[in-house]
């Protein structure tokens, strides 16, 4: 027996039926939710802010944010796993930067929203 989730009546069935097929699949909504969870951490926001203008190595990020290299590395792994940052080895150091213009746009639009 199926459990009914909604216990309310539809007021504008035409509108609901128009919008229903436009709703993303659960898998897509799960991905969006995970993205916002990752970006919802203050430390990770600080890291994204720092990398908004330039790629940086772990040591420089740690110094800038007054954190340990271990803590920065842990947060960078989370950002990298979420495909928000990329890394490039240059000599002995690994430099991290925003993955692409989409990440920069998301970050800047969020900032624009909170500043209005």
C-alpha positions as CSV (number, residue, x, y, z in Angstrom):
1,X,0.0,0.0,0.0
2,X,1.4,3.4,-1.0
3,X,1.7,6.1,1.6
4,X,0.3,9.4,0.5
5,X,2.9,12.1,1.2
6,X,0.9,15.2,0.6
7,X,-2.1,15.8,2.8
8,X,-3.4,19.0,1.1
9,X,-5.7,19.8,-1.8
10,X,-4.4,21.4,-5.0
11,X,-5.7,25.0,-5.4
12,X,-4.4,25.6,-8.9
13,X,-4.2,22.2,-10.6
14,X,-3.4,23.7,-14.0
15,X,-0.4,25.5,-12.6
16,X,0.8,22.4,-10.7
17,X,0.4,20.2,-13.8
18,X,2.4,22.8,-15.9
19,X,5.3,23.0,-13.4
20,X,5.5,19.3,-12.5
21,X,7.3,18.1,-15.6
22,X,9.8,20.9,-15.2
23,X,10.9,19.7,-11.8
24,X,14.4,18.1,-11.9
25,X,14.9,14.4,-11.1
26,X,15.7,13.4,-7.6
27,X,19.3,12.6,-8.6
28,X,19.8,16.1,-9.9
29,X,18.3,17.6,-6.7
30,X,20.6,15.4,-4.6
31,X,23.6,16.8,-6.5
32,X,22.5,20.4,-6.0
33,X,21.9,19.7,-2.3
34,X,25.5,18.2,-2.0
35,X,27.0,21.2,-3.8
36,X,25.4,23.6,-1.4
37,X,26.4,21.5,1.6
38,X,30.0,21.7,0.4
39,X,29.8,25.4,-0.3
40,X,27.9,25.9,3.0
41,X,31.1,25.6,5.1
42,X,32.8,28.9,6.2
43,X,36.3,27.5,5.9
44,X,35.6,26.3,2.3
45,X,34.1,29.6,1.4
46,X,37.2,31.3,2.7
47,X,39.3,29.0,0.5
48,X,37.2,29.6,-2.6
49,X,37.4,33.4,-1.9
50,X,41.2,33.2,-1.7
51,X,41.4,31.2,-5.0
52,X,38.9,33.5,-6.8
53,X,41.7,35.6,-8.1
54,X,44.7,33.3,-8.3
55,X,45.8,29.7,-7.9
56,X,47.5,29.1,-4.6
57,X,49.5,26.4,-2.9
58,X,48.5,24.8,0.4
59,X,51.2,26.6,2.4
60,X,50.2,30.0,1.1
61,X,46.5,29.3,1.8
62,X,47.3,28.0,5.3
63,X,49.3,31.2,6.0
64,X,46.6,33.5,4.6
65,X,43.8,31.9,6.5
66,X,45.8,31.2,9.7
67,X,45.2,27.5,9.5
68,X,47.4,24.3,9.5
69,X,48.4,22.9,6.2
70,X,46.7,19.6,7.2
71,X,43.4,21.4,7.8
72,X,43.7,23.3,4.5
73,X,44.5,20.0,2.7
74,X,41.5,18.3,4.1
75,X,39.2,21.1,3.0
76,X,40.8,21.3,-0.4
77,X,40.1,17.5,-0.9
78,X,36.4,18.1,-0.2
79,X,36.4,21.0,-2.7
80,X,38.3,18.9,-5.2
81,X,36.0,15.9,-4.8
82,X,33.0,18.2,-5.4
83,X,34.8,19.4,-8.6
84,X,34.9,23.0,-7.4
85,X,38.7,23.2,-7.5
86,X,41.5,21.7,-9.5
87,X,45.1,21.1,-8.7
88,X,48.3,21.4,-10.7
89,X,51.7,20.3,-9.6
90,X,54.5,22.9,-10.2
91,X,57.9,21.8,-8.9
92,X,57.5,20.7,-5.3
93,X,54.2,22.5,-4.7
94,X,50.6,21.7,-5.8
95,X,48.6,24.8,-6.7
96,X,44.8,24.9,-6.4
97,X,42.4,27.1,-8.3
98,X,38.7,27.3,-9.0
99,X,37.7,24.5,-11.4
100,X,36.2,26.7,-14.1
101,X,34.1,29.8,-14.8
102,X,31.0,28.1,-13.5
103,X,32.4,27.9,-10.0
104,X,33.4,31.6,-10.1
105,X,29.9,32.5,-11.4
106,X,28.2,30.5,-8.6
107,X,30.4,32.1,-6.0
108,X,30.0,35.7,-7.4
109,X,26.2,35.3,-7.8
110,X,25.9,34.1,-4.2
111,X,27.9,37.1,-3.0
112,X,25.9,39.4,-5.1
113,X,22.7,38.0,-3.6
114,X,23.8,38.5,0.0
115,X,25.0,42.0,-0.6
116,X,21.8,43.3,-2.1
